[in-house]
Amino acid sequence: MLVETGILINALLLGVMISFIVVTSPTVFKTLDEEHSKKFLRFIFPRLFNFCFLISTLMFLFFALAEFSFGMVVAIAISISFLINTYFLTPRINKMRDLMLTGHVGSEKQFKNLHFASVLLYLASMISIVSIFVFYYTR
């Protein structure tokens, strides 16, 4: 029962992440001007990452209680990736974006690299979530 609850939480996390990609992001860019989309995204991203951190930590706890080692390791890696995104990458991305808008030399490349790292972590987390399903249902 505990591992199945962890699997359900895993599905919830994947749903939250996909809904952000499919619904939230495109809507922001289609409905808000640059100034308002910037404010909204700077507000929403840390909250999204913190929410996903909480979900992945809860998932870890259920997998730990169920002694599902693979799920535990992957869940803690996912949790850490959200902390990295929230507290390391996002502030630096915002700073580089601001510098880029003022014409600061080199900031555009740094912005692109940091943004790419953030997106890569997010996608790696999604792939990791799927790997939990695959591992659980094929064992």
N, CA, C and O atoms as a GROMACS GRO file, in nm:
protein
  556
    1MET      N    1   0.082  -0.121   0.000
    1MET     CA    2   0.000   0.000   0.000
    1MET      C    3   0.086   0.127   0.000
    1MET      O    4   0.051   0.225  -0.066
    2LEU      N    5   0.198   0.126   0.072
    2LEU     CA    6   0.284   0.244   0.079
    2LEU      C    7   0.350   0.272  -0.055
    2LEU      O    8   0.356   0.387  -0.099
    3VAL      N    9   0.400   0.166  -0.119
    3VAL     CA   10   0.467   0.188  -0.247
    3VAL      C   11   0.367   0.235  -0.353
    3VAL      O   12   0.400   0.318  -0.438
    4GLU      N   13   0.245   0.183  -0.347
    4GLU     CA   14   0.142   0.226  -0.443
    4GLU      C   15   0.106   0.373  -0.422
    4GLU      O   16   0.078   0.445  -0.518
    5THR      N   17   0.105   0.418  -0.298
    5THR     CA   18   0.081   0.559  -0.269
    5THR      C   19   0.195   0.644  -0.325
    5THR      O   20   0.172   0.751  -0.381
    6GLY      N   21   0.318   0.595  -0.310
    6GLY     CA   22   0.432   0.664  -0.368
    6GLY      C   23   0.421   0.673  -0.520
    6GLY      O   24   0.455   0.776  -0.579
    7ILE      N   25   0.374   0.565  -0.582
    7ILE     CA   26   0.355   0.564  -0.728
    7ILE      C   27   0.247   0.665  -0.768
    7ILE      O   28   0.261   0.735  -0.868
    8LEU      N   29   0.142   0.674  -0.689
    8LEU     CA   30   0.036   0.772  -0.716
    8LEU      C   31   0.090   0.914  -0.703
    8LEU      O   32   0.057   1.001  -0.785
    9ILE      N   33   0.172   0.938  -0.603
    9ILE     CA   34   0.233   1.071  -0.586
    9ILE      C   35   0.328   1.100  -0.702
    9ILE      O   36   0.338   1.213  -0.748
   10ASN      N   37   0.397   0.996  -0.749
   10ASN     CA   38   0.484   1.008  -0.866
   10ASN      C   39   0.402   1.055  -0.987
   10ASN      O   40   0.444   1.143  -1.062
   11ALA      N   41   0.284   0.996  -1.005
   11ALA     CA   42   0.196   1.034  -1.117
   11ALA      C   43   0.148   1.179  -1.099
   11ALA      O   44   0.140   1.254  -1.196
   12LEU      N   45   0.118   1.217  -0.976
   12LEU     CA   46   0.076   1.354  -0.948
   12LEU      C   47   0.186   1.453  -0.988
   12LEU      O   48   0.160   1.555  -1.052
   13LEU      N   49   0.309   1.421  -0.950
   13LEU     CA   50   0.421   1.509  -0.983
   13LEU      C   51   0.437   1.523  -1.134
   13LEU      O   52   0.457   1.633  -1.184
   14LEU      N   53   0.429   1.412  -1.205
   14LEU     CA   54   0.440   1.418  -1.351
   14LEU      C   55   0.328   1.502  -1.410
   14LEU      O   56   0.350   1.580  -1.502
   15GLY      N   57   0.207   1.487  -1.357
   15GLY     CA   58   0.093   1.567  -1.404
   15GLY      C   59   0.113   1.715  -1.381
   15GLY      O   60   0.081   1.796  -1.469
   16VAL      N   61   0.164   1.752  -1.266
   16VAL     CA   62   0.191   1.893  -1.236
   16VAL      C   63   0.293   1.949  -1.335
   16VAL      O   64   0.275   2.058  -1.388
   17MET      N   65   0.398   1.873  -1.358
   17MET     CA   66   0.505   1.920  -1.446
   17MET      C   67   0.458   1.932  -1.591
   17MET      O   68   0.490   2.029  -1.660
   18ILE      N   69   0.382   1.834  -1.636
   18ILE     CA   70   0.331   1.838  -1.774
   18ILE      C   71   0.231   1.951  -1.791
   18ILE      O   72   0.233   2.020  -1.892
   19SER      N   73   0.145   1.971  -1.692
   19SER     CA   74   0.045   2.077  -1.704
   19SER      C   75   0.112   2.214  -1.713
   19SER      O   76   0.062   2.303  -1.782
   20PHE      N   77   0.223   2.231  -1.645
   20PHE     CA   78   0.294   2.359  -1.655
   20PHE      C   79   0.346   2.380  -1.796
   20PHE      O   80   0.336   2.490  -1.851
   21ILE      N   81   0.402   2.275  -1.854
   21ILE     CA   82   0.458   2.285  -1.990
   21ILE      C   83   0.348   2.304  -2.094
   21ILE      O   84   0.362   2.384  -2.186
   22VAL      N   85   0.239   2.230  -2.079
   22VAL     CA   86   0.135   2.228  -2.182
   22VAL      C   87   0.035   2.343  -2.167
   22VAL      O   88  -0.015   2.394  -2.267
   23VAL      N   89   0.005   2.382  -2.044
   23VAL     CA   90  -0.100   2.482  -2.021
   23VAL      C   91  -0.044   2.618  -1.980
   23VAL      O   92  -0.068   2.719  -2.047
   24THR      N   93   0.031   2.621  -1.872
   24THR     CA   94   0.072   2.749  -1.814
   24THR      C   95   0.167   2.828  -1.904
   24THR      O   96   0.139   2.943  -1.938
   25SER      N   97   0.278   2.767  -1.941
   25SER     CA   98   0.378   2.840  -2.021
   25SER      C   99   0.323   2.897  -2.151
   25SER      O  100   0.341   3.016  -2.178
   26PRO      N  101   0.256   2.815  -2.234
   26PRO     CA  102   0.204   2.872  -2.359
   26PRO      C  103   0.101   2.983  -2.336
   26PRO      O  104   0.096   3.079  -2.412
   27THR      N  105   0.020   2.969  -2.233
   27THR     CA  106  -0.082   3.069  -2.203
   27THR      C  107  -0.018   3.202  -2.165
   27THR      O  108  -0.064   3.308  -2.207
   28VAL      N  109   0.087   3.196  -2.085
   28VAL     CA  110   0.155   3.318  -2.042
   28VAL      C  111   0.207   3.395  -2.164
   28VAL      O  112   0.187   3.516  -2.175
   29PHE      N  113   0.272   3.324  -2.253
   29PHE     CA  114   0.333   3.392  -2.368
   29PHE      C  115   0.231   3.437  -2.471
   29PHE      O  116   0.260   3.527  -2.551
   30LYS      N  117   0.113   3.377  -2.471
   30LYS     CA  118   0.010   3.418  -2.567
   30LYS      C  119  -0.078   3.530  -2.513
   30LYS      O  120  -0.139   3.603  -2.592
   31THR      N  121  -0.087   3.545  -2.381
   31THR     CA  122  -0.182   3.640  -2.325
   31THR      C  123  -0.120   3.762  -2.256
   31THR      O  124  -0.187   3.864  -2.240
   32LEU      N  125   0.005   3.752  -2.215
   32LEU     CA  126   0.066   3.862  -2.141
   32LEU      C  127   0.176   3.929  -2.224
   32LEU      O  128   0.245   3.864  -2.302
   33ASP      N  129   0.188   4.060  -2.205
   33ASP     CA  130   0.299   4.130  -2.270
   33ASP      C  131   0.429   4.095  -2.198
   33ASP      O  132   0.427   4.027  -2.095
   34GLU      N  133   0.541   4.142  -2.250
   34GLU     CA  134   0.672   4.104  -2.197
   34GLU      C  135   0.690   4.142  -2.050
   34GLU      O  136   0.741   4.063  -1.971
   35GLU      N  137   0.647   4.263  -2.015
   35GLU     CA  138   0.663   4.308  -1.876
   35GLU      C  139   0.584   4.221  -1.779
   35GLU      O  140   0.635   4.181  -1.675
   36HIS      N  141   0.458   4.193  -1.812
   36HIS     CA  142   0.373   4.114  -1.723
   36HIS      C  143   0.411   3.966  -1.723
   36HIS      O  144   0.402   3.900  -1.620
   37SER      N  145   0.454   3.915  -1.837
   37SER     CA  146   0.496   3.774  -1.840
   37SER      C  147   0.622   3.757  -1.755
   37SER      O  148   0.637   3.655  -1.687
   38LYS      N  149   0.712   3.855  -1.759
   38LYS     CA  150   0.833   3.850  -1.677
   38LYS      C  151   0.797   3.846  -1.529
   38LYS      O  152   0.850   3.764  -1.454
   39LYS      N  153   0.707   3.934  -1.487
   39LYS     CA  154   0.665   3.937  -1.346
   39LYS      C  155   0.598   3.806  -1.305
   39LYS      O  156   0.626   3.751  -1.199
   40PHE      N  157   0.510   3.756  -1.392
   40PHE     CA  158   0.439   3.633  -1.361
   40PHE      C  159   0.536   3.515  -1.349
   40PHE      O  160   0.529   3.438  -1.254
   41LEU      N  161   0.625   3.501  -1.447
   41LEU     CA  162   0.718   3.388  -1.447
   41LEU      C  163   0.813   3.393  -1.328
   41LEU      O  164   0.847   3.290  -1.270
   42ARG      N  165   0.856   3.513  -1.293
   42ARG     CA  166   0.944   3.526  -1.175
   42ARG      C  167   0.870   3.492  -1.046
   42ARG      O  168   0.932   3.453  -0.947
   43PHE      N  169   0.741   3.508  -1.048
   43PHE     CA  170   0.659   3.474  -0.932
   43PHE      C  171   0.630   3.324  -0.930
   43PHE      O  172   0.637   3.261  -0.824
   44ILE      N  173   0.597   3.267  -1.044
   44ILE     CA  174   0.548   3.129  -1.049
   44ILE      C  175   0.659   3.024  -1.041
   44ILE      O  176   0.641   2.921  -0.976
   45PHE      N  177   0.773   3.048  -1.106
   45PHE     CA  178   0.877   2.944  -1.111
   45PHE      C  179   0.926   2.899  -0.974
   45PHE      O  180   0.930   2.779  -0.949
   46PRO      N  181   0.964   2.989  -0.885
   46PRO     CA  182   1.007   2.940  -0.753
   46PRO      C  183   0.897   2.862  -0.680
   46PRO      O  184   0.926   2.765  -0.610
   47ARG      N  185   0.773   2.904  -0.698
   47ARG     CA  186   0.663   2.834  -0.633
   47ARG      C  187   0.639   2.697  -0.696
   47ARG      O  188   0.613   2.599  -0.625
   48LEU      N  189   0.648   2.690  -0.827
   48LEU     CA  190   0.636   2.561  -0.896
   48LEU      C  191   0.746   2.466  -0.847
   48LEU      O  192   0.718   2.352  -0.812
   49PHE      N  193   0.870   2.514  -0.846
   49PHE     CA  194   0.981   2.429  -0.805
   49PHE      C  195   0.968   2.387  -0.659
   49PHE      O  196   0.996   2.272  -0.625
   50ASN      N  197   0.925   2.477  -0.572
   50ASN     CA  198   0.907   2.442  -0.431
   50ASN      C  199   0.792   2.342  -0.413
   50ASN      O  200   0.802   2.249  -0.332
   51PHE      N  201   0.684   2.361  -0.488
   51PHE     CA  202   0.572   2.267  -0.481
   51PHE      C  203   0.616   2.129  -0.528
   51PHE      O  204   0.583   2.028  -0.465
   52CYS      N  205   0.689   2.125  -0.638
   52CYS     CA  206   0.740   1.997  -0.689
   52CYS      C  207   0.840   1.935  -0.592
   52CYS      O  208   0.846   1.812  -0.580
   53PHE      N  209   0.918   2.019  -0.524
   53PHE     CA  210   1.009   1.968  -0.421
   53PHE      C  211   0.930   1.899  -0.310
   53PHE      O  212   0.966   1.790  -0.266
   54LEU      N  213   0.823   1.963  -0.265
   54LEU     CA  214   0.742   1.902  -0.159
   54LEU      C  215   0.679   1.770  -0.203
   54LEU      O  216   0.678   1.673  -0.128
   55ILE      N  217   0.628   1.768  -0.324
   55ILE     CA  218   0.567   1.645  -0.376
   55ILE      C  219   0.673   1.534  -0.387
   55ILE      O  220   0.648   1.420  -0.346
   56SER      N  221   0.789   1.567  -0.441
   56SER     CA  222   0.893   1.465  -0.458
   56SER      C  223   0.948   1.418  -0.323
   56SER      O  224   0.986   1.301  -0.309
   57THR      N  225   0.953   1.506  -0.224
   57THR     CA  226   0.996   1.466  -0.090
   57THR      C  227   0.893   1.373  -0.026
   57THR      O  228   0.929   1.275   0.039
   58LEU      N  229   0.767   1.404  -0.044
   58LEU     CA  230   0.661   1.316   0.005
   58LEU      C  231   0.669   1.179  -0.064
   58LEU      O  232   0.653   1.075   0.000
   59MET      N  233   0.695   1.181  -0.193
   59MET     CA  234   0.712   1.057  -0.268
   59MET      C  235   0.829   0.977  -0.210
   59MET      O  236   0.818   0.857  -0.189
   60PHE      N  237   0.940   1.044  -0.183
   60PHE     CA  238   1.056   0.979  -0.123
   60PHE      C  239   1.018   0.912   0.010
   60PHE      O  240   1.056   0.798   0.035
   61LEU      N  241   0.943   0.983   0.092
   61LEU     CA  242   0.905   0.928   0.223
   61LEU      C  243   0.822   0.800   0.209
   61LEU      O  244   0.845   0.703   0.282
   62PHE      N  245   0.728   0.800   0.117
   62PHE     CA  246   0.648   0.679   0.096
   62PHE      C  247   0.733   0.564   0.042
   62PHE      O  248   0.717   0.450   0.084
   63PHE      N  249   0.823   0.595  -0.050
   63PHE     CA  250   0.912   0.490  -0.102
   63PHE      C  251   1.006   0.440   0.007
   63PHE      O  252   1.037   0.321   0.011
   64ALA      N  253   1.051   0.528   0.096
   64ALA     CA  254   1.137   0.487   0.206
   64ALA      C  255   1.062   0.394   0.302
   64ALA      O  256   1.114   0.291   0.344
   65LEU      N  257   0.940   0.432   0.335
   65LEU     CA  258   0.858   0.347   0.425
   65LEU      C  259   0.828   0.211   0.362
   65LEU      O  260   0.814   0.111   0.433
   66ALA      N  261   0.816   0.209   0.230
   66ALA     CA  262   0.788   0.084   0.159
   66ALA      C  263   0.916   0.007   0.124
   66ALA      O  264   0.910  -0.104   0.071
   67GLU      N  265   1.031   0.066   0.156
   67GLU     CA  266   1.161   0.006   0.125
   67GLU      C  267   1.179  -0.021  -0.025
   67GLU      O  268   1.234  -0.123  -0.065
   68PHE      N  269   1.130   0.072  -0.104
   68PHE     CA  270   1.145   0.068  -0.250
   68PHE      C  271   1.269   0.151  -0.284
   68PHE      O  272   1.259   0.271  -0.310
   69SER      N  273   1.384   0.086  -0.284
   69SER     CA  274   1.514   0.154  -0.295
   69SER      C  275   1.528   0.237  -0.422
   69SER      O  276   1.573   0.351  -0.416
   70PHE      N  277   1.491   0.180  -0.536
   70PHE     CA  278   1.505   0.254  -0.661
   70PHE      C  279   1.424   0.383  -0.655
   70PHE      O  280   1.473   0.489  -0.692
   71GLY      N  281   1.300   0.373  -0.609
   71GLY     CA  282   1.215   0.491  -0.597
   71GLY      C  283   1.271   0.594  -0.502
   71GLY      O  284   1.262   0.715  -0.526
   72MET      N  285   1.331   0.547  -0.392
   72MET     CA  286   1.391   0.638  -0.294
   72MET      C  287   1.504   0.719  -0.357
   72MET      O  288   1.508   0.842  -0.344
   73VAL      N  289   1.594   0.651  -0.424
   73VAL     CA  290   1.711   0.717  -0.482
   73VAL      C  291   1.668   0.818  -0.589
   73VAL      O  292   1.717   0.930  -0.592
   74VAL      N  293   1.577   0.776  -0.675
   74VAL     CA  294   1.531   0.866  -0.782
   74VAL      C  295   1.454   0.984  -0.722
   74VAL      O  296   1.472   1.098  -0.766
   75ALA      N  297   1.368   0.958  -0.624
   75ALA     CA  298   1.289   1.066  -0.563
   75ALA      C  299   1.378   1.169  -0.495
   75ALA      O  300   1.351   1.289  -0.504
   76ILE      N  301   1.482   1.124  -0.428
   76ILE     CA  302   1.569   1.222  -0.361
   76ILE      C  303   1.648   1.301  -0.464
   76ILE      O  304   1.674   1.420  -0.444
   77ALA      N  305   1.688   1.238  -0.574
   77ALA     CA  306   1.757   1.310  -0.681
   77ALA      C  307   1.665   1.415  -0.743
   77ALA      O  308   1.708   1.527  -0.771
   78ILE      N  309   1.539   1.379  -0.763
   78ILE     CA  310   1.441   1.474  -0.816
   78ILE      C  311   1.423   1.591  -0.719
   78ILE      O  312   1.420   1.707  -0.760
   79SER      N  313   1.410   1.560  -0.591
   79SER     CA  314   1.394   1.664  -0.490
   79SER      C  315   1.511   1.762  -0.492
   79SER      O  316   1.492   1.884  -0.488
   80ILE      N  317   1.631   1.708  -0.499
   80ILE     CA  318   1.751   1.793  -0.503
   80ILE      C  319   1.752   1.879  -0.629
   80ILE      O  320   1.792   1.996  -0.624
   81SER      N  321   1.708   1.823  -0.741
   81SER     CA  322   1.707   1.901  -0.864
   81SER      C  323   1.614   2.022  -0.853
   81SER      O  324   1.643   2.128  -0.909
   82PHE      N  325   1.503   2.006  -0.782
   82PHE     CA  326   1.412   2.120  -0.765
   82PHE      C  327   1.473   2.225  -0.672
   82PHE      O  328   1.452   2.345  -0.693
   83LEU      N  329   1.548   2.182  -0.572
   83LEU     CA  330   1.617   2.279  -0.486
   83LEU      C  331   1.723   2.355  -0.566
   83LEU      O  332   1.736   2.477  -0.551
   84ILE      N  333   1.796   2.285  -0.650
   84ILE     CA  334   1.896   2.350  -0.735
   84ILE      C  335   1.829   2.453  -0.826
   84ILE      O  336   1.878   2.565  -0.841
   85ASN      N  337   1.717   2.414  -0.885
   85ASN     CA  338   1.646   2.507  -0.973
   85ASN      C  339   1.595   2.628  -0.896
   85ASN      O  340   1.605   2.741  -0.945
   86THR      N  341   1.542   2.606  -0.779
   86THR     CA  342   1.483   2.716  -0.702
   86THR      C  343   1.587   2.812  -0.647
   86THR      O  344   1.576   2.934  -0.664
   87TYR      N  345   1.689   2.758  -0.582
   87TYR     CA  346   1.778   2.843  -0.504
   87TYR      C  347   1.912   2.872  -0.571
   87TYR      O  348   1.983   2.962  -0.526
   88PHE      N  349   1.947   2.801  -0.676
   88PHE     CA  350   2.073   2.828  -0.744
   88PHE      C  351   2.050   2.886  -0.883
   88PHE      O  352   2.101   2.993  -0.915
   89LEU      N  353   1.975   2.815  -0.966
   89LEU     CA  354   1.961   2.856  -1.105
   89LEU      C  355   1.867   2.975  -1.125
   89LEU      O  356   1.903   3.070  -1.194
   90THR      N  357   1.748   2.970  -1.067
   90THR     CA  358   1.648   3.074  -1.092
   90THR      C  359   1.698   3.214  -1.057
   90THR      O  360   1.681   3.306  -1.138
   91PRO      N  361   1.760   3.236  -0.940
   91PRO     CA  362   1.809   3.372  -0.912
   91PRO      C  363   1.915   3.418  -1.013
   91PRO      O  364   1.919   3.536  -1.050
   92ARG      N  365   2.000   3.327  -1.055
   92ARG     CA  366   2.104   3.362  -1.152
   92ARG      C  367   2.044   3.388  -1.291
   92ARG      O  368   2.088   3.478  -1.363
   93ILE      N  369   1.945   3.309  -1.328
   93ILE     CA  370   1.876   3.331  -1.456
   93ILE      C  371   1.812   3.470  -1.457
   93ILE      O  372   1.826   3.544  -1.554
   94ASN      N  373   1.744   3.504  -1.350
   94ASN     CA  374   1.680   3.636  -1.340
   94ASN      C  375   1.782   3.749  -1.348
   94ASN      O  376   1.760   3.850  -1.415
   95LYS      N  377   1.894   3.731  -1.278
   95LYS     CA  378   1.998   3.834  -1.279
   95LYS      C  379   2.056   3.852  -1.419
   95LYS      O  380   2.075   3.964  -1.466
   96MET      N  381   2.084   3.741  -1.486
   96MET     CA  382   2.141   3.749  -1.621
   96MET      C  383   2.041   3.809  -1.719
   96MET      O  384   2.079   3.882  -1.810
   97ARG      N  385   1.914   3.778  -1.701
   97ARG     CA  386   1.810   3.835  -1.789
   97ARG      C  387   1.805   3.986  -1.770
   97ARG      O  388   1.796   4.061  -1.868
   98ASP      N  389   1.810   4.031  -1.646
   98ASP     CA  390   1.809   4.176  -1.620
   98ASP      C  391   1.932   4.243  -1.681
   98ASP      O  392   1.920   4.349  -1.743
   99LEU      N  393   2.049   4.182  -1.664
   99LEU     CA  394   2.171   4.238  -1.721
   99LEU      C  395   2.165   4.238  -1.874
   99LEU      O  396   2.211   4.332  -1.939
  100MET      N  397   2.108   4.133  -1.929
  100MET     CA  398   2.094   4.121  -2.074
  100MET      C  399   2.008   4.235  -2.129
  100MET      O  400   2.039   4.292  -2.233
  101LEU      N  401   1.902   4.268  -2.058
  101LEU     CA  402   1.811   4.374  -2.103
  101LEU      C  403   1.875   4.512  -2.096
  101LEU      O  404   1.832   4.605  -2.165
  102THR      N  405   1.978   4.525  -2.012
  102THR     CA  406   2.047   4.654  -2.004
  102THR      C  407   2.169   4.659  -2.096
  102THR      O  408   2.242   4.758  -2.099
  103GLY      N  409   2.190   4.552  -2.172
  103GLY     CA  410   2.299   4.550  -2.270
  103GLY      C  411   2.432   4.503  -2.216
  103GLY      O  412   2.535   4.523  -2.280
  104HIS      N  413   2.433   4.441  -2.100
  104HIS     CA  414   2.558   4.391  -2.039
  104HIS      C  415   2.620   4.283  -2.128
  104HIS      O  416   2.554   4.186  -2.166
  105VAL      N  417   2.747   4.301  -2.158
  105VAL     CA  418   2.820   4.208  -2.245
  105VAL      C  419   2.837   4.072  -2.175
  105VAL      O  420   2.877   4.064  -2.059
  106GLY      N  421   2.806   3.967  -2.247
  106GLY     CA  422   2.825   3.831  -2.195
  106GLY      C  423   2.708   3.775  -2.118
  106GLY      O  424   2.701   3.655  -2.094
  107SER      N  425   2.615   3.861  -2.080
  107SER     CA  426   2.504   3.813  -1.998
  107SER      C  427   2.407   3.727  -2.079
  107SER      O  428   2.344   3.637  -2.023
  108GLU      N  429   2.394   3.753  -2.207
  108GLU     CA  430   2.300   3.673  -2.289
  108GLU      C  431   2.345   3.528  -2.296
  108GLU      O  432   2.263   3.436  -2.286
  109LYS      N  433   2.474   3.506  -2.315
  109LYS     CA  434   2.525   3.369  -2.321
  109LYS      C  435   2.506   3.299  -2.187
  109LYS      O  436   2.465   3.183  -2.182
  110GLN      N  437   2.536   3.369  -2.078
  110GLN     CA  438   2.518   3.311  -1.945
  110GLN      C  439   2.370   3.281  -1.920
  110GLN      O  440   2.335   3.176  -1.865
  111PHE      N  441   2.283   3.374  -1.959
  111PHE     CA  442   2.139   3.352  -1.944
  111PHE      C  443   2.097   3.224  -2.017
  111PHE      O  444   2.028   3.140  -1.961
  112LYS      N  445   2.141   3.212  -2.143
  112LYS     CA  446   2.103   3.094  -2.222
  112LYS      C  447   2.157   2.966  -2.160
  112LYS      O  448   2.086   2.865  -2.157
  113ASN      N  449   2.279   2.968  -2.112
  113ASN     CA  450   2.338   2.849  -2.049
  113ASN      C  451   2.265   2.810  -1.920
  113ASN      O  452   2.236   2.693  -1.897
  114LEU      N  453   2.236   2.909  -1.837
  114LEU     CA  454   2.165   2.882  -1.711
  114LEU      C  455   2.022   2.835  -1.739
  114LEU      O  456   1.973   2.742  -1.674
  115HIS      N  457   1.957   2.899  -1.834
  115HIS     CA  458   1.820   2.859  -1.869
  115HIS      C  459   1.820   2.716  -1.923
  115HIS      O  460   1.733   2.637  -1.889
  116PHE      N  461   1.916   2.685  -2.008
  116PHE     CA  462   1.928   2.550  -2.062
  116PHE      C  463   1.949   2.447  -1.950
  116PHE      O  464   1.889   2.340  -1.951
  117ALA      N  465   2.033   2.481  -1.853
  117ALA     CA  466   2.057   2.391  -1.739
  117ALA      C  467   1.928   2.368  -1.661
  117ALA      O  468   1.900   2.256  -1.618
  118SER      N  469   1.851   2.474  -1.642
  118SER     CA  470   1.724   2.463  -1.570
  118SER      C  471   1.625   2.374  -1.644
  118SER      O  472   1.562   2.286  -1.584
  119VAL      N  473   1.613   2.396  -1.773
  119VAL     CA  474   1.523   2.314  -1.855
  119VAL      C  475   1.570   2.169  -1.856
  119VAL      O  476   1.488   2.077  -1.847
  120LEU      N  477   1.699   2.149  -1.865
  120LEU     CA  478   1.755   2.014  -1.866
  120LEU      C  479   1.725   1.941  -1.735
  120LEU      O  480   1.688   1.824  -1.736
  121LEU      N  481   1.741   2.010  -1.624
  121LEU     CA  482   1.708   1.949  -1.494
  121LEU      C  483   1.560   1.912  -1.486
  121LEU      O  484   1.524   1.806  -1.436
  122TYR      N  485   1.476   2.001  -1.535
  122TYR     CA  486   1.332   1.977  -1.534
  122TYR      C  487   1.297   1.853  -1.618
  122TYR      O  488   1.221   1.767  -1.575
  123LEU      N  489   1.354   1.846  -1.738
  123LEU     CA  490   1.329   1.731  -1.825
  123LEU      C  491   1.389   1.603  -1.768
  123LEU      O  492   1.328   1.496  -1.779
  124ALA      N  493   1.507   1.613  -1.708
  124ALA     CA  494   1.568   1.496  -1.645
  124ALA      C  495   1.479   1.444  -1.531
  124ALA      O  496   1.468   1.323  -1.511
  125SER      N  497   1.417   1.535  -1.459
  125SER     CA  498   1.324   1.494  -1.353
  125SER      C  499   1.204   1.421  -1.411
  125SER      O  500   1.159   1.321  -1.356
  126MET      N  501   1.153   1.471  -1.522
  126MET     CA  502   1.038   1.405  -1.585
  126MET      C  503   1.077   1.264  -1.633
  126MET      O  504   1.000   1.170  -1.617
  127ILE      N  505   1.194   1.252  -1.692
  127ILE     CA  506   1.241   1.120  -1.737
  127ILE      C  507   1.261   1.028  -1.617
  127ILE      O  508   1.230   0.909  -1.624
  128SER      N  509   1.312   1.082  -1.509
  128SER     CA  510   1.332   1.004  -1.387
  128SER      C  511   1.199   0.954  -1.330
  128SER      O  512   1.189   0.841  -1.282
  129ILE      N  513   1.099   1.039  -1.336
  129ILE     CA  514   0.966   1.000  -1.290
  129ILE      C  515   0.915   0.882  -1.372
  129ILE      O  516   0.862   0.785  -1.317
  130VAL      N  517   0.930   0.891  -1.503
  130VAL     CA  518   0.887   0.781  -1.590
  130VAL      C  519   0.967   0.655  -1.558
  130VAL      O  520   0.912   0.545  -1.562
  131SER      N  521   1.096   0.670  -1.528
  131SER     CA  522   1.178   0.553  -1.495
  131SER      C  523   1.126   0.481  -1.371
  131SER      O  524   1.137   0.358  -1.361
  132ILE      N  525   1.070   0.554  -1.278
  132ILE     CA  526   1.012   0.490  -1.159
  132ILE      C  527   0.895   0.402  -1.200
  132ILE      O  528   0.883   0.288  -1.153
  133PHE      N  529   0.809   0.453  -1.287
  133PHE     CA  530   0.697   0.371  -1.337
  133PHE      C  531   0.748   0.246  -1.407
  133PHE      O  532   0.701   0.135  -1.380
  134VAL      N  533   0.844   0.264  -1.496
  134VAL     CA  534   0.898   0.151  -1.572
  134VAL      C  535   0.957   0.048  -1.479
  134VAL      O  536   0.928  -0.071  -1.491
  135PHE      N  537   1.041   0.092  -1.385
  135PHE     CA  538   1.104   0.000  -1.292
  135PHE      C  539   1.000  -0.074  -1.207
  135PHE      O  540   1.007  -0.196  -1.191
  136TYR      N  541   0.904   0.001  -1.155
  136TYR     CA  542   0.804  -0.061  -1.067
  136TYR      C  543   0.717  -0.162  -1.140
  136TYR      O  544   0.692  -0.271  -1.089
  137TYR      N  545   0.672  -0.128  -1.260
  137TYR     CA  546   0.578  -0.215  -1.330
  137TYR      C  547   0.644  -0.325  -1.411
  137TYR      O  548   0.574  -0.411  -1.464
  138THR      N  549   0.776  -0.325  -1.422
  138THR     CA  550   0.843  -0.433  -1.495
  138THR      C  551   0.924  -0.524  -1.403
  138THR      O  552   0.990  -0.616  -1.451
  139ARG      N  553   0.921  -0.501  -1.275
  139ARG     CA  554   1.000  -0.586  -1.185
  139ARG      C  555   0.928  -0.712  -1.151
  139ARG      O  556   0.981  -0.795  -1.076
   0.00000   0.00000   0.00000
